[in-house]
Amino acid sequence: MTSTSTPTVALTGVHKVFKLKKEVVTAVAGIDLTIDRGEIVAFLGPNGAGKTTTIDMILGLTEPTKGTVLIDGLNPRHAVEAGRVSAVLQTGGLLHDLTVKETLQAVASLHDLAPRRTPINIDAIIEKTGLQPILNRKVSKCSGGEQQRLKFALALLPDPDLLILDEPTAGMDVNARREFWATMRKDADSGRTIIFATHYLEEAEQFAQRTILVNRGKVIADGPTDHIRAIAAGRTVSSTIGKNPEQTLAAVQSLPETKSATLTHDRLTVTTTNSDALALELLTNHGATDLEISKPSLENAFVDLTNAASNTATTAENNTTPEQEAAR
Ligand SMILES: Nc1ncnc2c1ncn2[C@@H]1O[C@H](COP(=O)(O)OP(=O)(O)OP(=O)(O)O)[C@@H](O)[C@H]1O
């Protein structure tokens, strides 16, 4: 990685439309974003949101129907050819009859054909990705987690400035996921720009400084991961209401700070923008016991923001942003 050629990802007015026989699918419906050097960014969105299509355009695997994608001012294909961008993709990419070591050597020799900025240090990459114990194992005998680590090692060979991971831990168990992210973390400190798509929202919380939420081909929120969580839902207050819980539910629902309230048997769960006042009210006037206040998870933020975006989309004269909507 060289400091003089650091990529900035710039998407301007990017659309991608797939024309099928019987329908037209808009996978990306106008995305504008910039990702600066050294940022670690999570790309989150429900199935079909447009994450993979956007990543494919950043990698030059597919062209936008409209708009431009630039990496450090270059066309993505040129950036990939120059070894500035690498990816760990969801599927494919490995030859099952080769061993781990043969795979690394074969791919390294391909990179050696291109003019290089820095010499490839296979040993350092093996060390970083913990592949030493399985170097002589055939790829077909490696677990899913080990194969992903091998793909990660391959992606590091050209020492890219920008690393893109499309759901790199899909299908891994909890331990394999933890190991994968520990390996990633060792690399992230080096100042590489990293963009990853994930369905595991806790991975975004633990690993990304910035989270971009995508829904229906559009960015619906973009900011520091902590901020994304905070704008969504305030705090969740839950407590047991021994006496007249339905009456308490109705009282809580009428409060302006309440975003949502549910009652399961005698357990009341309320999402509110003023948790201290609600806790005081419940303890003082409603005989609440076993009261807990918790921060909203990114999962909650995601659901709220996605709903807010859908509501905004269906209300033509509504001029508020999803973030303003969610903060109400
Ligand atoms: N090659 C293609 N031809 C037609 N439609 C496509 C193609 N690729 C993607 N789509 C459609 O575009 C939309 C966005 O898909 P995309 O794979 O980018 O979403 P995603 O956010 O990555 O979803 P997931 O989390 O399920 O991987 C979907 O409706 C999908 O069916």
The ligand as an SDF file (V2000), in Angstrom:
LIG
                    3D

 31 33  0  0  0  0  0  0  0  0999 V2000
  -28.0720   -9.9630  -13.0510 N   0  0  0  0  0  0  0  0  0  0  0  0
  -29.2730   -9.6080  -12.6210 C   0  0  0  0  0  0  0  0  0  0  0  0
  -30.3480   -9.6600  -13.4150 N   0  0  0  0  0  0  0  0  0  0  0  0
  -31.5550   -9.2670  -12.9880 C   0  0  0  0  0  0  0  0  0  0  0  0
  -31.8110   -8.7970  -11.7630 N   0  0  0  0  0  0  0  0  0  0  0  0
  -30.7910   -8.7130  -10.9180 C   0  0  0  0  0  0  0  0  0  0  0  0
  -29.4680   -9.1060  -11.2870 C   0  0  0  0  0  0  0  0  0  0  0  0
  -28.6490   -8.9010  -10.2180 N   0  0  0  0  0  0  0  0  0  0  0  0
  -29.4200   -8.4060   -9.2250 C   0  0  0  0  0  0  0  0  0  0  0  0
  -30.6940   -8.2880   -9.6410 N   0  0  0  0  0  0  0  0  0  0  0  0
  -31.8320   -7.7730   -8.8640 C   0  0  0  0  0  0  0  0  0  0  0  0
  -31.4560   -6.4880   -8.3780 O   0  0  0  0  0  0  0  0  0  0  0  0
  -31.9200   -6.2970   -7.0420 C   0  0  0  0  0  0  0  0  0  0  0  0
  -30.7340   -5.9960   -6.1290 C   0  0  0  0  0  0  0  0  0  0  0  0
  -29.9650   -7.1790   -5.9970 O   0  0  0  0  0  0  0  0  0  0  0  0
  -28.5980   -7.2430   -5.1710 P   0  0  0  0  0  0  0  0  0  0  0  0
  -28.0560   -8.6270   -5.3350 O   0  0  0  0  0  0  0  0  0  0  0  0
  -27.7350   -6.1140   -5.5680 O   0  0  0  0  0  0  0  0  0  0  0  0
  -29.0990   -7.0110   -3.6710 O   0  0  0  0  0  0  0  0  0  0  0  0
  -28.3630   -7.2930   -2.2840 P   0  0  0  0  0  0  0  0  0  0  0  0
  -28.6450   -6.1040   -1.4210 O   0  0  0  0  0  0  0  0  0  0  0  0
  -26.9420   -7.6300   -2.5160 O   0  0  0  0  0  0  0  0  0  0  0  0
  -29.1470   -8.5510   -1.7440 O   0  0  0  0  0  0  0  0  0  0  0  0
  -28.6400   -9.7920   -0.8440 P   0  0  0  0  0  0  0  0  0  0  0  0
  -28.4360   -9.2620    0.5300 O   0  0  0  0  0  0  0  0  0  0  0  0
  -29.7900  -10.7250   -0.9230 O   0  0  0  0  0  0  0  0  0  0  0  0
  -27.3900  -10.3350   -1.4780 O   0  0  0  0  0  0  0  0  0  0  0  0
  -32.6940   -7.5580   -6.6890 C   0  0  0  0  0  0  0  0  0  0  0  0
  -34.0420   -7.3230   -6.9360 O   0  0  0  0  0  0  0  0  0  0  0  0
  -32.1190   -8.5900   -7.6290 C   0  0  0  0  0  0  0  0  0  0  0  0
  -33.0780   -9.5940   -7.8950 O   0  0  0  0  0  0  0  0  0  0  0  0
  1  2  1  0
  2  3  1  0
  2  7  2  0
  3  4  2  0
  4  5  1  0
  5  6  2  0
  6  7  1  0
  6 10  1  0
  7  8  1  0
  8  9  2  0
  9 10  1  0
 10 11  1  0
 11 12  1  0
 11 30  1  0
 12 13  1  0
 13 14  1  0
 13 28  1  0
 14 15  1  0
 15 16  1  0
 16 17  2  0
 16 18  1  0
 16 19  1  0
 19 20  1  0
 20 21  2  0
 20 22  1  0
 20 23  1  0
 23 24  1  0
 24 25  2  0
 24 26  1  0
 24 27  1  0
 28 29  1  0
 28 30  1  0
 30 31  1  0
M  END
$$$$
